Amino acid sequence: MDSYEVECQREGGWWVLTIPVIGGAVTQAVNLEQIPFMAAGAIESLSGRLANTLRLTGAAVVDAFRERPLWRGDELSAALVEGFTPATTDADRQLLADQVERFGRWTCTPDDDGVTCTRM
């Protein structure tokens, strides 16, 4: 089973989570835009604090960001800032809007080794 790792910067170190990718779901656009929120929620549950920077690694998530031009750099950031994309359903848009309200807005930038997501 594929998985991706989330390294979360926090005071005094990093949290590292490994999250499984079930059925290749991470490659779907709606799931790509929700990755920072999923990771931030997991970190908040573990530590009681919100993360400001997430580092996503692992072949599944890196390949997904690279293969979808829509989700590269500023375009992904714009999608997160808007809180929805045309590809999502009304329910997905509401979920994402709720996540933006709870966890803030993120900008995500892929590079050779992973994807760095920073709270805006």
Backbone as XML, in Angstrom:
<?xml version="1.0"?>
<chain id="A" units="angstrom">
  <residue number="1" name="MET">
    <atom name="N" x="0.843" y="-1.179" z="0.000"/>
    <atom name="CA" x="0.000" y="0.000" z="0.000"/>
    <atom name="C" x="0.890" y="1.244" z="0.000"/>
  </residue>
  <residue number="2" name="ASP">
    <atom name="N" x="0.577" y="2.201" z="-0.863"/>
    <atom name="CA" x="1.305" y="3.463" z="-0.875"/>
    <atom name="C" x="0.988" y="4.259" z="0.378"/>
  </residue>
  <residue number="3" name="SER">
    <atom name="N" x="1.891" y="5.147" z="0.724"/>
    <atom name="CA" x="1.646" y="6.042" z="1.844"/>
    <atom name="C" x="2.417" y="7.327" z="1.598"/>
  </residue>
  <residue number="4" name="TYR">
    <atom name="N" x="2.096" y="8.333" z="2.361"/>
    <atom name="CA" x="2.912" y="9.531" z="2.329"/>
    <atom name="C" x="3.237" y="9.921" z="3.753"/>
  </residue>
  <residue number="5" name="GLU">
    <atom name="N" x="4.392" y="10.546" z="3.913"/>
    <atom name="CA" x="4.812" y="10.984" z="5.232"/>
    <atom name="C" x="4.571" y="12.476" z="5.350"/>
  </residue>
  <residue number="6" name="VAL">
    <atom name="N" x="4.198" y="12.898" z="6.529"/>
    <atom name="CA" x="4.009" y="14.309" z="6.811"/>
    <atom name="C" x="4.945" y="14.675" z="7.946"/>
  </residue>
  <residue number="7" name="GLU">
    <atom name="N" x="5.858" y="15.580" z="7.685"/>
    <atom name="CA" x="6.712" y="16.114" z="8.734"/>
    <atom name="C" x="6.140" y="17.472" z="9.100"/>
  </residue>
  <residue number="8" name="CYS">
    <atom name="N" x="5.881" y="17.683" z="10.357"/>
    <atom name="CA" x="5.259" y="18.918" z="10.803"/>
    <atom name="C" x="6.216" y="19.672" z="11.703"/>
  </residue>
  <residue number="9" name="GLN">
    <atom name="N" x="6.603" y="20.865" z="11.281"/>
    <atom name="CA" x="7.519" y="21.655" z="12.095"/>
    <atom name="C" x="6.791" y="22.179" z="13.326"/>
  </residue>
  <residue number="10" name="ARG">
    <atom name="N" x="7.439" y="22.046" z="14.461"/>
    <atom name="CA" x="6.885" y="22.575" z="15.703"/>
    <atom name="C" x="8.052" y="23.067" z="16.541"/>
  </residue>
  <residue number="11" name="GLU">
    <atom name="N" x="7.750" y="23.774" z="17.587"/>
    <atom name="CA" x="8.809" y="24.287" z="18.442"/>
    <atom name="C" x="9.620" y="23.118" z="18.997"/>
  </residue>
  <residue number="12" name="GLY">
    <atom name="N" x="10.918" y="23.158" z="18.783"/>
    <atom name="CA" x="11.782" y="22.129" z="19.333"/>
    <atom name="C" x="11.889" y="20.867" z="18.500"/>
  </residue>
  <residue number="13" name="GLY">
    <atom name="N" x="11.321" y="20.814" z="17.316"/>
    <atom name="CA" x="11.465" y="19.618" z="16.501"/>
    <atom name="C" x="10.371" y="19.444" z="15.475"/>
  </residue>
  <residue number="14" name="TRP">
    <atom name="N" x="10.205" y="18.211" z="15.043"/>
    <atom name="CA" x="9.233" y="17.878" z="14.006"/>
    <atom name="C" x="8.385" y="16.703" z="14.458"/>
  </residue>
  <residue number="15" name="TRP">
    <atom name="N" x="7.105" y="16.716" z="14.090"/>
    <atom name="CA" x="6.257" y="15.530" z="14.170"/>
    <atom name="C" x="6.399" y="14.832" z="12.830"/>
  </residue>
  <residue number="16" name="VAL">
    <atom name="N" x="6.413" y="13.518" z="12.810"/>
    <atom name="CA" x="6.422" y="12.778" z="11.555"/>
    <atom name="C" x="5.290" y="11.762" z="11.588"/>
  </residue>
  <residue number="17" name="LEU">
    <atom name="N" x="4.394" y="11.860" z="10.625"/>
    <atom name="CA" x="3.282" y="10.920" z="10.505"/>
    <atom name="C" x="3.414" y="10.177" z="9.194"/>
  </residue>
  <residue number="18" name="THR">
    <atom name="N" x="3.002" y="8.930" z="9.154"/>
    <atom name="CA" x="2.887" y="8.197" z="7.904"/>
    <atom name="C" x="1.416" y="7.886" z="7.708"/>
  </residue>
  <residue number="19" name="ILE">
    <atom name="N" x="0.867" y="8.374" z="6.616"/>
    <atom name="CA" x="-0.566" y="8.245" z="6.361"/>
    <atom name="C" x="-0.760" y="7.370" z="5.134"/>
  </residue>
  <residue number="20" name="PRO">
    <atom name="N" x="-1.539" y="6.292" z="5.232"/>
    <atom name="CA" x="-1.728" y="5.413" z="4.084"/>
    <atom name="C" x="-2.573" y="6.065" z="2.998"/>
  </residue>
  <residue number="21" name="VAL">
    <atom name="N" x="-2.285" y="5.699" z="1.770"/>
    <atom name="CA" x="-3.086" y="6.125" z="0.628"/>
    <atom name="C" x="-3.948" y="4.940" z="0.240"/>
  </residue>
  <residue number="22" name="ILE">
    <atom name="N" x="-5.240" y="5.059" z="0.416"/>
    <atom name="CA" x="-6.153" y="3.948" z="0.157"/>
    <atom name="C" x="-6.727" y="4.086" z="-1.244"/>
  </residue>
  <residue number="23" name="GLY">
    <atom name="N" x="-6.494" y="3.087" z="-2.068"/>
    <atom name="CA" x="-7.050" y="3.088" z="-3.415"/>
    <atom name="C" x="-6.573" y="4.231" z="-4.291"/>
  </residue>
  <residue number="24" name="GLY">
    <atom name="N" x="-5.374" y="4.740" z="-4.046"/>
    <atom name="CA" x="-4.850" y="5.819" z="-4.871"/>
    <atom name="C" x="-5.581" y="7.131" z="-4.713"/>
  </residue>
  <residue number="25" name="ALA">
    <atom name="N" x="-6.305" y="7.303" z="-3.614"/>
    <atom name="CA" x="-7.149" y="8.485" z="-3.446"/>
    <atom name="C" x="-6.360" y="9.783" z="-3.457"/>
  </residue>
  <residue number="26" name="VAL">
    <atom name="N" x="-5.084" y="9.726" z="-3.091"/>
    <atom name="CA" x="-4.305" y="10.959" z="-3.023"/>
    <atom name="C" x="-4.140" y="11.598" z="-4.396"/>
  </residue>
  <residue number="27" name="THR">
    <atom name="N" x="-4.294" y="10.834" z="-5.461"/>
    <atom name="CA" x="-4.120" y="11.391" z="-6.799"/>
    <atom name="C" x="-5.360" y="12.135" z="-7.282"/>
  </residue>
  <residue number="28" name="GLN">
    <atom name="N" x="-6.447" y="12.071" z="-6.561"/>
    <atom name="CA" x="-7.646" y="12.800" z="-6.953"/>
    <atom name="C" x="-7.518" y="14.247" z="-6.515"/>
  </residue>
  <residue number="29" name="ALA">
    <atom name="N" x="-7.942" y="15.163" z="-7.357"/>
    <atom name="CA" x="-7.765" y="16.590" z="-7.093"/>
    <atom name="C" x="-8.325" y="17.005" z="-5.748"/>
  </residue>
  <residue number="30" name="VAL">
    <atom name="N" x="-9.520" y="16.550" z="-5.420"/>
    <atom name="CA" x="-10.132" y="16.986" z="-4.165"/>
    <atom name="C" x="-9.291" y="16.553" z="-2.974"/>
  </residue>
  <residue number="31" name="ASN">
    <atom name="N" x="-8.647" y="15.399" z="-3.073"/>
    <atom name="CA" x="-7.810" y="14.942" z="-1.972"/>
    <atom name="C" x="-6.474" y="15.673" z="-1.917"/>
  </residue>
  <residue number="32" name="LEU">
    <atom name="N" x="-5.933" y="16.057" z="-3.065"/>
    <atom name="CA" x="-4.696" y="16.831" z="-3.060"/>
    <atom name="C" x="-4.876" y="18.129" z="-2.290"/>
  </residue>
  <residue number="33" name="GLU">
    <atom name="N" x="-5.962" y="18.819" z="-2.524"/>
    <atom name="CA" x="-6.142" y="20.105" z="-1.858"/>
    <atom name="C" x="-6.439" y="19.942" z="-0.380"/>
  </residue>
  <residue number="34" name="GLN">
    <atom name="N" x="-6.854" y="18.747" z="0.033"/>
    <atom name="CA" x="-7.184" y="18.536" z="1.436"/>
    <atom name="C" x="-6.013" y="17.991" z="2.260"/>
  </residue>
  <residue number="35" name="ILE">
    <atom name="N" x="-4.919" y="17.622" z="1.609"/>
    <atom name="CA" x="-3.792" y="17.039" z="2.336"/>
    <atom name="C" x="-3.297" y="17.930" z="3.471"/>
  </residue>
  <residue number="36" name="PRO">
    <atom name="N" x="-3.056" y="19.231" z="3.249"/>
    <atom name="CA" x="-2.579" y="20.041" z="4.383"/>
    <atom name="C" x="-3.561" y="20.049" z="5.546"/>
  </residue>
  <residue number="37" name="PHE">
    <atom name="N" x="-4.853" y="20.052" z="5.243"/>
    <atom name="CA" x="-5.854" y="20.081" z="6.307"/>
    <atom name="C" x="-5.896" y="18.755" z="7.062"/>
  </residue>
  <residue number="38" name="MET">
    <atom name="N" x="-5.796" y="17.642" z="6.321"/>
    <atom name="CA" x="-5.777" y="16.328" z="6.960"/>
    <atom name="C" x="-4.576" y="16.233" z="7.898"/>
  </residue>
  <residue number="39" name="ALA">
    <atom name="N" x="-3.421" y="16.662" z="7.403"/>
    <atom name="CA" x="-2.208" y="16.595" z="8.212"/>
    <atom name="C" x="-2.299" y="17.528" z="9.411"/>
  </residue>
  <residue number="40" name="ALA">
    <atom name="N" x="-2.786" y="18.743" z="9.193"/>
    <atom name="CA" x="-2.901" y="19.703" z="10.297"/>
    <atom name="C" x="-3.849" y="19.184" z="11.369"/>
  </residue>
  <residue number="41" name="GLY">
    <atom name="N" x="-4.935" y="18.540" z="10.950"/>
    <atom name="CA" x="-5.881" y="17.970" z="11.908"/>
    <atom name="C" x="-5.252" y="16.858" z="12.724"/>
  </residue>
  <residue number="42" name="ALA">
    <atom name="N" x="-4.466" y="16.013" z="12.060"/>
    <atom name="CA" x="-3.803" y="14.917" z="12.769"/>
    <atom name="C" x="-2.792" y="15.459" z="13.774"/>
  </residue>
  <residue number="43" name="ILE">
    <atom name="N" x="-2.023" y="16.459" z="13.369"/>
    <atom name="CA" x="-1.036" y="17.055" z="14.270"/>
    <atom name="C" x="-1.721" y="17.714" z="15.457"/>
  </residue>
  <residue number="44" name="GLU">
    <atom name="N" x="-2.821" y="18.430" z="15.189"/>
    <atom name="CA" x="-3.547" y="19.079" z="16.278"/>
    <atom name="C" x="-4.062" y="18.041" z="17.273"/>
  </residue>
  <residue number="45" name="SER">
    <atom name="N" x="-4.547" y="16.914" z="16.763"/>
    <atom name="CA" x="-5.046" y="15.852" z="17.640"/>
    <atom name="C" x="-3.932" y="15.288" z="18.519"/>
  </residue>
  <residue number="46" name="LEU">
    <atom name="N" x="-2.739" y="15.136" z="17.954"/>
    <atom name="CA" x="-1.622" y="14.562" z="18.700"/>
    <atom name="C" x="-1.003" y="15.539" z="19.692"/>
  </residue>
  <residue number="47" name="SER">
    <atom name="N" x="-0.887" y="16.795" z="19.282"/>
    <atom name="CA" x="-0.118" y="17.749" z="20.086"/>
    <atom name="C" x="-0.960" y="18.808" z="20.777"/>
  </residue>
  <residue number="48" name="GLY">
    <atom name="N" x="-2.197" y="18.975" z="20.322"/>
    <atom name="CA" x="-3.030" y="20.041" z="20.870"/>
    <atom name="C" x="-2.691" y="21.407" z="20.313"/>
  </residue>
  <residue number="49" name="ARG">
    <atom name="N" x="-1.787" y="21.458" z="19.325"/>
    <atom name="CA" x="-1.389" y="22.732" z="18.726"/>
    <atom name="C" x="-1.464" y="22.645" z="17.212"/>
  </residue>
  <residue number="50" name="LEU">
    <atom name="N" x="-1.687" y="23.786" z="16.578"/>
    <atom name="CA" x="-1.725" y="23.837" z="15.121"/>
    <atom name="C" x="-0.314" y="23.955" z="14.550"/>
  </residue>
  <residue number="51" name="ALA">
    <atom name="N" x="-0.107" y="23.343" z="13.408"/>
    <atom name="CA" x="1.178" y="23.415" z="12.717"/>
    <atom name="C" x="1.212" y="24.650" z="11.823"/>
  </residue>
  <residue number="52" name="ASN">
    <atom name="N" x="2.402" y="25.171" z="11.590"/>
    <atom name="CA" x="2.572" y="26.279" z="10.652"/>
    <atom name="C" x="3.228" y="25.846" z="9.352"/>
  </residue>
  <residue number="53" name="THR">
    <atom name="N" x="4.004" y="24.764" z="9.406"/>
    <atom name="CA" x="4.684" y="24.262" z="8.221"/>
    <atom name="C" x="4.561" y="22.750" z="8.182"/>
  </residue>
  <residue number="54" name="LEU">
    <atom name="N" x="4.194" y="22.224" z="7.024"/>
    <atom name="CA" x="4.132" y="20.779" z="6.817"/>
    <atom name="C" x="5.054" y="20.433" z="5.661"/>
  </residue>
  <residue number="55" name="ARG">
    <atom name="N" x="5.767" y="19.336" z="5.791"/>
    <atom name="CA" x="6.616" y="18.845" z="4.715"/>
    <atom name="C" x="6.077" y="17.488" z="4.325"/>
  </residue>
  <residue number="56" name="LEU">
    <atom name="N" x="5.534" y="17.372" z="3.108"/>
    <atom name="CA" x="4.950" y="16.124" z="2.632"/>
    <atom name="C" x="5.983" y="15.392" z="1.794"/>
  </residue>
  <residue number="57" name="THR">
    <atom name="N" x="6.222" y="14.125" z="2.129"/>
    <atom name="CA" x="7.158" y="13.320" z="1.357"/>
    <atom name="C" x="6.515" y="11.980" z="1.047"/>
  </residue>
  <residue number="58" name="GLY">
    <atom name="N" x="7.156" y="11.220" z="0.175"/>
    <atom name="CA" x="6.625" y="9.923" z="-0.221"/>
    <atom name="C" x="6.214" y="9.967" z="-1.680"/>
  </residue>
  <residue number="59" name="ALA">
    <atom name="N" x="6.457" y="8.876" z="-2.382"/>
    <atom name="CA" x="6.240" y="8.843" z="-3.824"/>
    <atom name="C" x="4.813" y="9.183" z="-4.222"/>
  </residue>
  <residue number="60" name="ALA">
    <atom name="N" x="3.837" y="8.702" z="-3.477"/>
    <atom name="CA" x="2.443" y="8.897" z="-3.879"/>
    <atom name="C" x="2.075" y="10.369" z="-3.941"/>
  </residue>
  <residue number="61" name="VAL">
    <atom name="N" x="2.392" y="11.111" z="-2.903"/>
    <atom name="CA" x="1.982" y="12.515" z="-2.882"/>
    <atom name="C" x="2.840" y="13.369" z="-3.805"/>
  </residue>
  <residue number="62" name="VAL">
    <atom name="N" x="4.142" y="13.106" z="-3.872"/>
    <atom name="CA" x="5.010" y="13.900" z="-4.739"/>
    <atom name="C" x="4.613" y="13.696" z="-6.193"/>
  </residue>
  <residue number="63" name="ASP">
    <atom name="N" x="4.400" y="12.448" z="-6.603"/>
    <atom name="CA" x="3.984" y="12.167" z="-7.976"/>
    <atom name="C" x="2.645" y="12.814" z="-8.289"/>
  </residue>
  <residue number="64" name="ALA">
    <atom name="N" x="1.729" y="12.776" z="-7.340"/>
    <atom name="CA" x="0.411" y="13.362" z="-7.567"/>
    <atom name="C" x="0.516" y="14.862" z="-7.807"/>
  </residue>
  <residue number="65" name="PHE">
    <atom name="N" x="1.334" y="15.553" z="-7.034"/>
    <atom name="CA" x="1.493" y="16.995" z="-7.234"/>
    <atom name="C" x="2.169" y="17.290" z="-8.566"/>
  </residue>
  <residue number="66" name="ARG">
    <atom name="N" x="3.143" y="16.477" z="-8.952"/>
    <atom name="CA" x="3.861" y="16.717" z="-10.206"/>
    <atom name="C" x="3.006" y="16.409" z="-11.428"/>
  </residue>
  <residue number="67" name="GLU">
    <atom name="N" x="2.163" y="15.391" z="-11.340"/>
    <atom name="CA" x="1.393" y="14.945" z="-12.495"/>
    <atom name="C" x="0.205" y="15.833" z="-12.810"/>
  </residue>
  <residue number="68" name="ARG">
    <atom name="N" x="-0.208" y="16.654" z="-11.889"/>
    <atom name="CA" x="-1.385" y="17.493" z="-12.103"/>
    <atom name="C" x="-0.956" y="18.952" z="-12.155"/>
  </residue>
  <residue number="69" name="PRO">
    <atom name="N" x="-0.788" y="19.508" z="-13.367"/>
    <atom name="CA" x="-0.359" y="20.896" z="-13.472"/>
    <atom name="C" x="-1.260" y="21.851" z="-12.687"/>
  </residue>
  <residue number="70" name="LEU">
    <atom name="N" x="-2.546" y="21.520" z="-12.574"/>
    <atom name="CA" x="-3.480" y="22.380" z="-11.849"/>
    <atom name="C" x="-3.041" y="22.583" z="-10.411"/>
  </residue>
  <residue number="71" name="TRP">
    <atom name="N" x="-2.323" y="21.601" z="-9.855"/>
    <atom name="CA" x="-2.008" y="21.645" z="-8.428"/>
    <atom name="C" x="-0.567" y="22.018" z="-8.145"/>
  </residue>
  <residue number="72" name="ARG">
    <atom name="N" x="0.091" y="22.686" z="-9.069"/>
    <atom name="CA" x="1.476" y="23.090" z="-8.832"/>
    <atom name="C" x="1.537" y="24.498" z="-8.256"/>
  </residue>
  <residue number="73" name="GLY">
    <atom name="N" x="2.341" y="24.653" z="-7.243"/>
    <atom name="CA" x="2.707" y="25.955" z="-6.720"/>
    <atom name="C" x="1.569" y="26.930" z="-6.508"/>
  </residue>
  <residue number="74" name="ASP">
    <atom name="N" x="1.641" y="28.065" z="-7.199"/>
    <atom name="CA" x="0.694" y="29.152" z="-6.988"/>
    <atom name="C" x="-0.733" y="28.751" z="-7.313"/>
  </residue>
  <residue number="75" name="GLU">
    <atom name="N" x="-0.917" y="27.854" z="-8.278"/>
    <atom name="CA" x="-2.272" y="27.455" z="-8.636"/>
    <atom name="C" x="-2.921" y="26.671" z="-7.507"/>
  </residue>
  <residue number="76" name="LEU">
    <atom name="N" x="-2.159" y="25.811" z="-6.841"/>
    <atom name="CA" x="-2.695" y="25.098" z="-5.683"/>
    <atom name="C" x="-2.992" y="26.090" z="-4.576"/>
  </residue>
  <residue number="77" name="SER">
    <atom name="N" x="-2.083" y="27.025" z="-4.373"/>
    <atom name="CA" x="-2.292" y="28.040" z="-3.351"/>
    <atom name="C" x="-3.576" y="28.808" z="-3.626"/>
  </residue>
  <residue number="78" name="ALA">
    <atom name="N" x="-3.790" y="29.188" z="-4.880"/>
    <atom name="CA" x="-5.001" y="29.927" z="-5.237"/>
    <atom name="C" x="-6.239" y="29.087" z="-4.966"/>
  </residue>
  <residue number="79" name="ALA">
    <atom name="N" x="-6.170" y="27.793" z="-5.263"/>
    <atom name="CA" x="-7.319" y="26.916" z="-5.006"/>
    <atom name="C" x="-7.616" y="26.847" z="-3.518"/>
  </residue>
  <residue number="80" name="LEU">
    <atom name="N" x="-6.571" y="26.767" z="-2.702"/>
    <atom name="CA" x="-6.782" y="26.700" z="-1.264"/>
    <atom name="C" x="-7.325" y="28.017" z="-0.724"/>
  </residue>
  <residue number="81" name="VAL">
    <atom name="N" x="-6.824" y="29.124" z="-1.251"/>
    <atom name="CA" x="-7.297" y="30.427" z="-0.802"/>
    <atom name="C" x="-8.761" y="30.607" z="-1.150"/>
  </residue>
  <residue number="82" name="GLU">
    <atom name="N" x="-9.143" y="30.181" z="-2.331"/>
    <atom name="CA" x="-10.540" y="30.303" z="-2.741"/>
    <atom name="C" x="-11.433" y="29.358" z="-1.948"/>
  </residue>
  <residue number="83" name="GLY">
    <atom name="N" x="-10.862" y="28.268" z="-1.470"/>
    <atom name="CA" x="-11.628" y="27.341" z="-0.655"/>
    <atom name="C" x="-12.377" y="26.285" z="-1.441"/>
  </residue>
  <residue number="84" name="PHE">
    <atom name="N" x="-12.274" y="26.316" z="-2.756"/>
    <atom name="CA" x="-12.929" y="25.287" z="-3.567"/>
    <atom name="C" x="-12.327" y="25.297" z="-4.963"/>
  </residue>
  <residue number="85" name="THR">
    <atom name="N" x="-12.608" y="24.258" z="-5.722"/>
    <atom name="CA" x="-12.213" y="24.202" z="-7.126"/>
    <atom name="C" x="-13.409" y="23.740" z="-7.928"/>
  </residue>
  <residue number="86" name="PRO">
    <atom name="N" x="-13.419" y="23.995" z="-9.225"/>
    <atom name="CA" x="-14.542" y="23.559" z="-10.051"/>
    <atom name="C" x="-14.738" y="22.047" z="-10.056"/>
  </residue>
  <residue number="87" name="ALA">
    <atom name="N" x="-13.670" y="21.288" z="-9.730"/>
    <atom name="CA" x="-13.750" y="19.827" z="-9.786"/>
    <atom name="C" x="-14.498" y="19.224" z="-8.605"/>
  </residue>
  <residue number="88" name="THR">
    <atom name="N" x="-14.794" y="20.008" z="-7.591"/>
    <atom name="CA" x="-15.393" y="19.451" z="-6.389"/>
    <atom name="C" x="-16.904" y="19.603" z="-6.378"/>
  </residue>
  <residue number="89" name="THR">
    <atom name="N" x="-17.556" y="18.758" z="-5.608"/>
    <atom name="CA" x="-19.010" y="18.827" z="-5.445"/>
    <atom name="C" x="-19.361" y="19.865" z="-4.387"/>
  </residue>
  <residue number="90" name="ASP">
    <atom name="N" x="-20.645" y="20.165" z="-4.240"/>
    <atom name="CA" x="-21.068" y="21.108" z="-3.202"/>
    <atom name="C" x="-20.624" y="20.638" z="-1.820"/>
  </residue>
  <residue number="91" name="ALA">
    <atom name="N" x="-20.761" y="19.339" z="-1.564"/>
    <atom name="CA" x="-20.352" y="18.792" z="-0.261"/>
    <atom name="C" x="-18.846" y="18.951" z="-0.059"/>
  </residue>
  <residue number="92" name="ASP">
    <atom name="N" x="-18.065" y="18.696" z="-1.126"/>
    <atom name="CA" x="-16.614" y="18.857" z="-1.040"/>
    <atom name="C" x="-16.238" y="20.312" z="-0.792"/>
  </residue>
  <residue number="93" name="ARG">
    <atom name="N" x="-16.915" y="21.228" z="-1.478"/>
    <atom name="CA" x="-16.635" y="22.655" z="-1.289"/>
    <atom name="C" x="-16.924" y="23.075" z="0.145"/>
  </residue>
  <residue number="94" name="GLN">
    <atom name="N" x="-18.023" y="22.567" z="0.705"/>
    <atom name="CA" x="-18.364" y="22.926" z="2.076"/>
    <atom name="C" x="-17.335" y="22.367" z="3.056"/>
  </residue>
  <residue number="95" name="LEU">
    <atom name="N" x="-16.928" y="21.113" z="2.830"/>
    <atom name="CA" x="-15.908" y="20.505" z="3.683"/>
    <atom name="C" x="-14.619" y="21.311" z="3.635"/>
  </residue>
  <residue number="96" name="LEU">
    <atom name="N" x="-14.188" y="21.673" z="2.424"/>
    <atom name="CA" x="-12.954" y="22.430" z="2.284"/>
    <atom name="C" x="-13.089" y="23.813" z="2.917"/>
  </residue>
  <residue number="97" name="ALA">
    <atom name="N" x="-14.223" y="24.462" z="2.739"/>
    <atom name="CA" x="-14.446" y="25.776" z="3.360"/>
    <atom name="C" x="-14.368" y="25.666" z="4.882"/>
  </residue>
  <residue number="98" name="ASP">
    <atom name="N" x="-14.941" y="24.596" z="5.432"/>
    <atom name="CA" x="-14.870" y="24.374" z="6.883"/>
    <atom name="C" x="-13.424" y="24.175" z="7.332"/>
  </residue>
  <residue number="99" name="GLN">
    <atom name="N" x="-12.654" y="23.441" z="6.516"/>
    <atom name="CA" x="-11.253" y="23.191" z="6.857"/>
    <atom name="C" x="-10.432" y="24.475" z="6.787"/>
  </residue>
  <residue number="100" name="VAL">
    <atom name="N" x="-10.705" y="25.307" z="5.770"/>
    <atom name="CA" x="-10.003" y="26.588" z="5.663"/>
    <atom name="C" x="-10.298" y="27.437" z="6.888"/>
  </residue>
  <residue number="101" name="GLU">
    <atom name="N" x="-11.569" y="27.447" z="7.313"/>
    <atom name="CA" x="-11.948" y="28.234" z="8.485"/>
    <atom name="C" x="-11.243" y="27.721" z="9.744"/>
  </residue>
  <residue number="102" name="ARG">
    <atom name="N" x="-11.145" y="26.405" z="9.871"/>
    <atom name="CA" x="-10.554" y="25.825" z="11.081"/>
    <atom name="C" x="-9.033" y="25.894" z="11.096"/>
  </residue>
  <residue number="103" name="PHE">
    <atom name="N" x="-8.410" y="25.541" z="9.981"/>
    <atom name="CA" x="-6.957" y="25.389" z="9.957"/>
    <atom name="C" x="-6.219" y="26.523" z="9.260"/>
  </residue>
  <residue number="104" name="GLY">
    <atom name="N" x="-6.921" y="27.464" z="8.663"/>
    <atom name="CA" x="-6.269" y="28.550" z="7.939"/>
    <atom name="C" x="-6.005" y="28.171" z="6.496"/>
  </residue>
  <residue number="105" name="ARG">
    <atom name="N" x="-5.373" y="29.074" z="5.793"/>
    <atom name="CA" x="-5.074" y="28.855" z="4.380"/>
    <atom name="C" x="-3.607" y="28.461" z="4.239"/>
  </residue>
  <residue number="106" name="TRP">
    <atom name="N" x="-3.344" y="27.632" z="3.225"/>
    <atom name="CA" x="-2.003" y="27.092" z="3.039"/>
    <atom name="C" x="-1.521" y="27.353" z="1.623"/>
  </residue>
  <residue number="107" name="THR">
    <atom name="N" x="-0.218" y="27.522" z="1.468"/>
    <atom name="CA" x="0.390" y="27.516" z="0.152"/>
    <atom name="C" x="1.281" y="26.275" z="0.083"/>
  </residue>
  <residue number="108" name="CYS">
    <atom name="N" x="1.219" y="25.547" z="-1.018"/>
    <atom name="CA" x="1.987" y="24.303" z="-1.162"/>
    <atom name="C" x="2.882" y="24.399" z="-2.392"/>
  </residue>
  <residue number="109" name="THR">
    <atom name="N" x="4.156" y="24.060" z="-2.213"/>
    <atom name="CA" x="5.129" y="24.155" z="-3.292"/>
    <atom name="C" x="5.892" y="22.842" z="-3.413"/>
  </residue>
  <residue number="110" name="PRO">
    <atom name="N" x="5.759" y="22.150" z="-4.556"/>
    <atom name="CA" x="6.509" y="20.909" z="-4.751"/>
    <atom name="C" x="7.958" y="21.195" z="-5.147"/>
  </residue>
  <residue number="111" name="ASP">
    <atom name="N" x="8.863" y="20.288" z="-4.771"/>
    <atom name="CA" x="10.246" y="20.342" z="-5.221"/>
    <atom name="C" x="10.689" y="18.911" z="-5.508"/>
  </residue>
  <residue number="112" name="ASP">
    <atom name="N" x="11.988" y="18.684" z="-5.650"/>
    <atom name="CA" x="12.473" y="17.354" z="-6.021"/>
    <atom name="C" x="12.209" y="16.283" z="-4.976"/>
  </residue>
  <residue number="113" name="ASP">
    <atom name="N" x="12.129" y="16.663" z="-3.708"/>
    <atom name="CA" x="12.038" y="15.679" z="-2.638"/>
    <atom name="C" x="10.702" y="15.630" z="-1.918"/>
  </residue>
  <residue number="114" name="GLY">
    <atom name="N" x="9.791" y="16.524" z="-2.245"/>
    <atom name="CA" x="8.519" y="16.541" z="-1.533"/>
    <atom name="C" x="7.731" y="17.801" z="-1.816"/>
  </residue>
  <residue number="115" name="VAL">
    <atom name="N" x="6.824" y="18.096" z="-0.925"/>
    <atom name="CA" x="5.964" y="19.266" z="-1.051"/>
    <atom name="C" x="5.981" y="19.984" z="0.296"/>
  </residue>
  <residue number="116" name="THR">
    <atom name="N" x="6.276" y="21.273" z="0.285"/>
    <atom name="CA" x="6.261" y="22.063" z="1.511"/>
    <atom name="C" x="4.989" y="22.889" z="1.539"/>
  </residue>
  <residue number="117" name="CYS">
    <atom name="N" x="4.224" y="22.754" z="2.613"/>
    <atom name="CA" x="2.984" y="23.509" z="2.791"/>
    <atom name="C" x="3.170" y="24.439" z="3.982"/>
  </residue>
  <residue number="118" name="THR">
    <atom name="N" x="2.859" y="25.709" z="3.777"/>
    <atom name="CA" x="3.040" y="26.714" z="4.819"/>
    <atom name="C" x="1.729" y="27.441" z="5.048"/>
  </residue>
  <residue number="119" name="ARG">
    <atom name="N" x="1.377" y="27.602" z="6.319"/>
    <atom name="CA" x="0.159" y="28.342" z="6.651"/>
    <atom name="C" x="0.357" y="29.801" z="6.245"/>
  </residue>
  <residue number="120" name="MET">
    <atom name="N" x="-0.635" y="30.362" z="5.569"/>
    <atom name="CA" x="-0.553" y="31.757" z="5.112"/>
    <atom name="C" x="-1.040" y="32.698" z="6.197"/>
  </residue>
</chain>
